[in-house]
Amino acid sequence: MKKYTILLFSVLVAFTMFSCSDDSIPIIDVPNGDDNGDDLGTVYSITFNVDGGGTFTFSVDMDGATIEGDDLPDDFTGSVFTFNPNNHKVFIAGSLVDWPEPGSQANLELTREGAEPGITIAEGPEQFKFFIVPGSEPTWGYGEWEGDPNRTVDIVSGGDYFSDWGDQSMIDEPEPPAFEELFMIGDAVGGWDWDEVNLPMIPVASKPNLFWKIVWIEADGGFKFAPQRAWQNDFGYDGNDPVDEIYSFGGDNLPAHGEAGYYMVVVNVETQEIAVTAPQVYLIGDTIESWDTAAEGALFDVDNENELITITRELEAAELRMYAWFDKGWFTDWWQSEFMIFDNEIEFRGSGGDQDRVNLEESREYTIDLNFRTGEGAIN
């Protein structure tokens, strides 16, 4: 009993001495902790529900996170932006959540405690980036790096993704996706509402991942592509000027060309390139007595004033054959992009087999009109 009394007395004396010490001794506040004073570290994370069950967690280590040089926003004054955990926030943006502007949706903020917003995402390949939001306003300006590439991930139930801020070592060149369908959307081609805009591109026969479309593009606005009529795996261009009318894949909207009219749009998913060029529609075969590709005198005129692609010329009584053409190396055979008029409607071969034949009954002058806005065609 005596030993315990002495021990207790010693503790009380020590406590009294500490309490009466100089008030200049600092009280250390650890900001990087939870309500219990536990150190939360520098890793920020967010966990999503996965459609069909399970979860997927994204984590990023913000230790020493900075943004420098060309990756800084244009209006930033200084050479280095340094992440401050006391008043800066971390967000995720990507195709899995339809690329909202960082900071515009509070439930996409990563936290050191581990955010669980209850958002459900689909399984499959997605692209994303981490962003810092330094103030109260949403901004794209403080991403890990400027422009492409995005981070890529395959969302699976029970999976996770971890990286240091700004570390691109985990980023592999993505394998080009295999698309069975491709759709256009944008205010330059009718609007941004998938329920209102239905612009399927035409697959090139025997050439997977190659699509074309003759489409009316307004003078202003932009457009993008997606492999379904929904915001998932959508893409545009990388923001750089085209080379020989060919753009590279990226996340930006392709711009309209300043003059409303018909354009030929070709998407090569394998090479991840997009061509926007003048339409070329040709006749071929016995009606023009030539089976040469892009034969002289067989090219349709583009009449944007009347929203038609048209030709008037003498034709022989024979099977009518016509096709769209792209002369920059991706198309190889005319029949891979042919189409026909049935009951005053344009029908495309696409990835299918030979179409039924339409025969001209007599040799004379014909006018063939094609309206690719309405899908109507006429042979007169």
C-alpha positions as a printed Julia matrix, in Angstrom:
380×3 Matrix{Float64}:
   0.0    0.0      0.0
   2.86   2.36     0.83
   4.4    1.89    -2.63
   1.15   2.85    -4.41
   0.77   5.99    -2.25
   4.29   7.13    -3.12
   3.69   6.5     -6.84
   0.44   8.47    -6.83
   2.11  11.37    -5.01
   4.91  11.44    -7.62
   2.42  11.65   -10.5
   0.52  14.5     -8.85
   3.72  16.45    -8.26
   4.8   16.01   -11.88
   1.4   17.15   -13.15
   1.48  20.22   -10.87
   4.94  21.17   -12.08
   3.88  20.93   -15.73
   0.72  22.98   -15.14
   2.67  25.77   -13.44
   5.34  25.95   -16.12
   5.92  28.95   -18.37
   2.87  29.83   -20.55
   5.24  30.28   -23.51
   5.4   26.52   -24.06
   3.49  26.03   -27.39
   0.43  23.84   -27.67
   0.87  21.84   -30.89
  -2.24  21.54   -33.08
  -2.16  18.72   -35.63
  -4.46  19.79   -38.47
  -4.08  16.55   -40.38
  -6.19  14.53   -37.96
  -9.73  13.52   -37.11
 -11.85  14.47   -34.08
  -9.97  11.96   -31.95
  -6.62  13.54   -32.72
  -5.55  10.58   -34.87
  -3.26  11.39   -37.8
  -5.16  10.85   -41.03
  -2.09  11.05   -43.24
  -1.93  12.51   -46.72
  -4.04   9.99   -48.65
  -7.42  11.19   -49.91
 -10.0    8.66   -51.11
 -13.55   8.17   -52.31
 -15.53   4.94   -52.59
 -18.27   4.39   -55.16
 -20.88   1.67   -55.32
 -20.56  -0.56   -58.39
 -23.61  -1.42   -60.46
 -24.48  -5.02   -59.64
 -22.93  -4.96   -56.17
 -19.69  -4.18   -54.4
 -17.59  -1.01   -54.33
 -14.59   0.62   -55.99
 -12.21   3.02   -54.21
 -10.02   5.77   -55.69
  -7.12   7.06   -53.58
  -4.43   9.67   -54.18
  -1.49  10.58   -51.97
  -1.29  14.39   -51.77
   2.03  14.48   -49.89
   4.04  17.34   -51.43
   1.47  17.84   -54.22
   2.33  20.73   -56.54
   1.43  22.05   -59.99
   4.14  23.73   -62.02
   4.96  25.34   -65.36
   2.64  24.79   -68.29
   0.26  22.75   -66.13
  -0.72  25.89   -64.19
  -3.82  27.87   -65.21
  -3.19  30.97   -67.3
  -4.41  33.36   -64.61
  -2.14  31.94   -61.88
   0.58  34.33   -60.71
   3.7   32.46   -59.75
   5.66  29.44   -60.88
   4.47  26.76   -58.43
   1.1   26.01   -56.87
   1.38  24.01   -53.63
  -1.49  22.0    -52.19
  -2.6   23.16   -48.73
  -4.65  20.53   -46.85
  -6.09  23.2    -44.54
  -8.08  25.04   -47.2
  -7.78  23.16   -50.5
 -10.06  20.32   -51.6
  -9.44  17.27   -53.8
 -11.97  16.12   -56.42
 -12.29  13.41   -59.03
 -13.69  14.03   -62.52
 -14.02  11.49   -65.29
 -16.18   9.56   -67.71
 -17.49   7.4    -64.85
 -19.41  10.47   -63.57
 -19.83  12.33   -66.9
 -16.89  14.73   -66.41
 -18.47  17.39   -64.15
 -16.36  20.47   -63.49
 -14.28  19.85   -60.34
 -15.96  21.46   -57.35
 -19.4   21.61   -58.98
 -20.57  18.43   -57.22
 -19.73  18.23   -53.52
 -20.28  14.47   -53.47
 -17.22  13.95   -55.7
 -14.76  15.31   -53.13
 -12.08  12.94   -51.82
 -11.34  13.15   -48.1
  -8.72  11.83   -45.7
 -11.45  10.06   -43.77
 -12.55   8.32   -46.99
 -15.67   9.71   -48.67
 -18.61   7.4    -49.4
 -21.14   9.49   -51.33
 -23.43   6.61   -52.29
 -22.93   7.14   -56.03
 -23.27   4.05   -58.24
 -20.98   3.66   -61.26
 -20.91   1.08   -64.04
 -18.29  -1.62   -64.48
 -15.88  -1.28   -67.39
 -13.07   0.96   -68.68
 -13.15   4.63   -67.68
 -10.95   7.73   -67.85
 -10.44  10.25   -65.06
  -8.12  12.71   -63.31
  -7.69  14.14   -59.83
  -8.12  17.9    -59.34
  -7.45  20.45   -56.62
 -10.1   23.1    -55.96
  -8.39  25.91   -54.04
 -11.46  28.09   -53.43
 -15.23  28.01   -53.41
 -15.67  28.17   -57.2
 -15.55  25.08   -59.46
 -12.51  25.02   -61.77
 -10.69  22.84   -64.29
  -7.52  24.87   -63.73
  -5.74  22.78   -61.09
  -5.57  19.26   -62.47
  -2.63  16.9    -62.07
  -1.4   17.94   -65.51
  -2.74  19.86   -68.49
  -4.45  17.97   -71.31
  -4.03  14.33   -72.26
  -3.49  11.63   -71.26
  -6.2   10.96   -68.73
  -5.79   8.26   -66.14
  -7.46   5.0    -67.16
  -9.01   2.33   -64.98
 -11.13  -0.79   -65.36
 -13.96  -0.54   -62.83
 -14.67  -3.91   -61.18
 -16.53  -4.83   -58.02
 -14.15  -4.89   -55.06
 -11.4   -3.03   -56.93
  -9.34   0.01   -56.07
  -6.97   2.55   -57.64
  -4.09   4.25   -55.81
  -1.53   6.75   -57.08
   0.62   9.64   -55.97
  -0.57  13.06   -57.15
   0.8   13.85   -60.6
   2.45  10.45   -61.08
   2.04   9.35   -64.7
   4.1    6.17   -64.38
   0.92   4.11   -64.0
  -0.51   5.42   -67.25
  -0.2    3.06   -70.19
  -1.2    3.93   -73.71
  -4.82   2.75   -73.79
  -5.78   0.03   -76.2
  -8.18   1.41   -78.79
 -11.7    0.34   -77.84
 -13.68  -1.88   -80.17
 -16.92  -0.06   -80.93
 -19.83  -1.76   -82.61
 -21.7    1.54   -82.84
 -20.79   5.21   -82.76
 -23.01   8.27   -82.36
 -22.52  12.01   -82.82
 -23.89  14.69   -80.51
 -23.44  18.44   -80.01
 -25.0   21.83   -80.58
 -23.34  21.93   -84.0
 -25.29  18.82   -85.07
 -28.64  19.23   -83.33
 -28.08  19.55   -79.57
 -26.53  17.97   -76.48
 -29.57  15.96   -75.37
 -29.25  12.27   -76.22
 -33.04  11.89   -76.05
 -33.41  14.47   -78.82
 -30.41  13.71   -81.04
 -30.0   10.41   -82.87
 -27.04  10.52   -85.28
 -25.62   7.02   -85.72
 -22.45   6.8    -87.77
 -22.15   4.22   -90.54
 -19.71   1.34   -90.06
 -17.39   0.71   -93.01
 -17.93  -2.82   -94.3
 -15.15  -5.29   -93.35
 -13.24  -2.55   -91.45
 -13.95  -2.75   -87.72
 -13.45   0.51   -85.83
 -13.92   2.68   -88.94
 -17.08   4.8    -89.21
 -18.33   7.52   -91.53
 -21.22   9.93   -91.82
 -22.29  12.75   -94.08
 -23.83  15.18   -91.63
 -25.09  18.75   -91.59
 -22.88  20.84   -89.28
 -23.95  24.32   -88.21
 -21.62  27.31   -88.48
 -21.03  27.47   -84.71
 -20.89  25.11   -81.76
 -19.17  21.77   -81.35
 -19.69  18.03   -81.31
 -18.39  14.78   -79.83
 -18.81  11.03   -80.2
 -19.86   8.12   -78.0
 -20.29   4.36   -78.61
 -23.88   4.57   -77.38
 -26.55   7.25   -76.99
 -25.36   8.15   -73.49
 -22.47   9.91   -71.76
 -19.99   7.09   -71.34
 -16.65   6.6    -73.11
 -17.38   9.74   -75.11
 -14.55  11.55   -76.86
 -13.7   14.52   -79.04
 -10.3   15.87   -80.06
  -7.09  16.82   -78.25
  -7.35  20.58   -78.82
  -4.62  20.73   -81.47
  -5.07  21.94   -85.04
  -5.86  19.24   -87.61
  -3.2   17.9    -89.96
  -4.61  17.43   -93.47
  -8.14  17.75   -92.0
  -7.44  14.99   -89.46
  -7.73  15.5    -85.7
  -6.42  13.29   -82.89
  -8.68  11.89   -80.17
  -9.05  13.85   -76.96
 -11.58  15.24   -74.52
 -12.43  18.59   -76.16
 -15.46  19.26   -78.34
 -14.63  19.38   -82.04
 -15.4   22.89   -83.28
 -17.73  23.75   -86.12
 -16.02  25.11   -89.24
 -17.72  28.51   -89.41
 -19.91  27.68   -92.41
 -23.08  25.63   -92.16
 -23.39  22.75   -94.58
 -22.72  19.1    -95.28
 -19.47  17.57   -94.09
 -18.02  14.09   -94.3
 -16.94  12.91   -90.84
 -14.81   9.77   -90.59
 -13.72   8.25   -87.27
 -10.81   5.8    -87.19
 -10.96   4.25   -83.72
  -7.89   2.09   -84.37
  -5.61   5.07   -85.04
  -7.68   7.35   -82.75
  -8.17   9.98   -85.43
 -11.12  11.97   -86.76
 -11.43  13.49   -90.22
 -13.8   16.34   -91.07
 -13.79  17.06   -94.78
 -15.93  17.87   -97.82
 -18.4   15.12   -98.8
 -17.56  12.95  -101.78
 -20.38  10.85  -103.24
 -19.88   8.98  -106.5
 -21.73   6.79  -108.96
 -19.98   3.64  -110.18
 -20.72   0.69  -112.43
 -22.51   0.03  -115.68
 -24.76   3.09  -115.43
 -21.68   5.29  -116.03
 -19.76   2.61  -117.95
 -16.91   2.65  -115.47
 -15.99   0.64  -112.38
 -13.11   2.95  -111.49
 -13.13   4.46  -108.01
 -13.71   8.23  -108.06
 -14.37   8.14  -111.8
 -14.42  11.41  -113.69
 -17.93  12.8   -114.15
 -19.37  10.57  -111.43
 -19.05  12.97  -108.49
 -22.21  14.43  -106.93
 -22.46  18.17  -106.32
 -22.9   19.54  -102.8
 -25.83  21.99  -102.84
 -25.88  23.37   -99.31
 -28.38  26.09  -100.23
 -31.01  23.41  -100.87
 -29.54  20.94   -98.35
 -28.94  18.37  -101.09
 -26.13  16.31  -102.54
 -27.13  15.86  -106.15
 -26.09  14.78  -109.63
 -27.71  15.22  -113.04
 -26.27  13.34  -116.0
 -26.9   10.72  -118.67
 -27.05   7.2   -117.26
 -27.29   3.83  -118.95
 -30.05   1.36  -118.18
 -28.36  -0.86  -115.59
 -27.95  -1.5   -111.87
 -27.52   1.75  -109.98
 -24.54   1.81  -107.59
 -23.34   4.74  -105.46
 -21.03   5.25  -102.5
 -19.41   7.79  -100.21
 -15.65   8.15  -100.51
 -12.77   9.29   -98.3
  -9.49   9.77  -100.16
  -6.98  10.05   -97.29
  -6.03   6.4    -97.01
  -8.54   4.77   -94.65
 -11.04   3.62   -97.29
  -9.8    0.98   -99.72
 -12.83  -0.31  -101.69
 -15.85   1.63  -102.86
 -18.39  -1.05  -101.9
 -17.42  -0.76   -98.23
 -19.28   2.56   -98.01
 -22.04   2.16  -100.57
 -25.73   2.92  -100.08
 -28.97   2.84  -102.05
 -32.36   4.53  -102.27
 -35.38   2.37  -101.46
 -38.88   3.88  -101.37
 -37.37   7.38  -101.31
 -35.23   6.62   -98.27
 -31.44   6.35   -98.13
 -30.32   2.97   -96.78
 -26.67   2.24   -96.01
 -24.85  -1.03   -96.47
 -22.9   -0.52   -93.26
 -21.32  -3.72   -91.98
 -23.88  -5.9    -93.76
 -23.78  -7.77   -97.06
 -24.79  -6.73  -100.56
 -27.95  -4.67  -100.77
 -30.84  -5.34  -103.08
 -30.39  -3.9   -106.55
 -32.17  -0.91  -108.06
 -32.29  -0.99  -111.86
 -32.67   1.99  -114.16
 -35.16   0.89  -116.78
 -34.03   3.18  -119.6
 -30.99   5.11  -120.74
 -31.61   8.84  -120.31
 -30.74  11.88  -118.21
 -31.41  11.35  -114.51
 -31.28  13.56  -111.43
 -30.46  11.87  -108.14
 -31.06  13.95  -105.01
 -29.81  12.96  -101.55
 -30.9   14.75   -98.38
 -28.69  13.44   -95.58
 -30.47  15.63   -93.01
 -33.83  13.92   -93.51
 -32.55  10.61   -94.9
 -34.61  11.06   -98.05
 -33.5   10.27  -101.59
 -35.03  10.59  -105.03
 -34.26   9.26  -108.52
 -35.92  11.31  -111.26
